[in-house]
Each structure stands twice: as C-alpha cells, then as structure tokens.
Amino acid sequence: AAAASTLVVGIAAATLAAGPELGTPNMTVILLVYGLASLLSMLFSGYETAFVSSSRLRLRVLAEEEKKGAPRAARMLRHFERPDQMLATILLGNNIANVTATISITLVMSTLFT
C-alpha cells in the first residue's frame, strides 16, 4: 500500500511539473493533505495493531516494575479497561484519514485526467 501511494504521488508530482495549470498552489496543498492523511492512516493502523496484539499480563508486569516504561504500561492498562472505546477511537481516526486521502487523491486524478 505504501509503495502504491508513493507511486501515485510520484506520478502526480511529475505531471504537475509538466503543466502550468496543474502546478497551482491549490494542487500542492491537496498533495500535502494526501501525504499527511496517508501518514496518519499508517499511524492509526500501527496503534490498532499494537493495541490488539499487546498482552495484558505482560503490561501488568511491566507496570509493576520500577523501570522507565512503567508509566506507559500503566497508562496502556487503563485503556484495556474500556477496549471498545479505544478501538472505536482508533478506527474512527483511521477512517477519517482514509476518506481524506481518498478525496484528495481523487481531486488530483480528476484534474490530471479530465
């Protein structure tokens, strides 16, 4: 998915450089929004994977130790008390990022191919 995104952005950037009407500041902003939305989508997906695959027992042991990661483990354990709320927030953020990326790349492609 990341390679496809990079390819699409590369094609759009090369095409923008070729035509003066396509190289407007609005198009640059749209491509920046696309890049930011894609990065946010990756971040939310990583959060979701980490949350789902983390072990509650291991987090409890880490939270009880007096090490550097103990406060983070304790904070993560609080999120396990209401996993539905945490997952809903992550999925909502991911959906907003994906819709934003889709809308922005659709604007770019409709400008390029019409």
Number of C-alpha atoms within 10 A of each C-alpha: 8 10 8 9 15 12 12 15 18 12 12 20 17 12 14 19 12 11 11 9 10 18 15 12 9 10 19 15 12 18 20 15 18 25 18 15 21 22 16 18 23 17 16 20 16 12 17 19 11 11 18 11 9 13 11 14 10 10 18 15 12 18 20 12 12 9 9 10 12 17 15 12 20 16 12 17 18 10 15 15 10 10 14 11 12 16 16 12 14 19 17 13 16 22 14 14 23 19 15 18 25 15 15 21 21 14 14 22 14 10 14 13 6 5
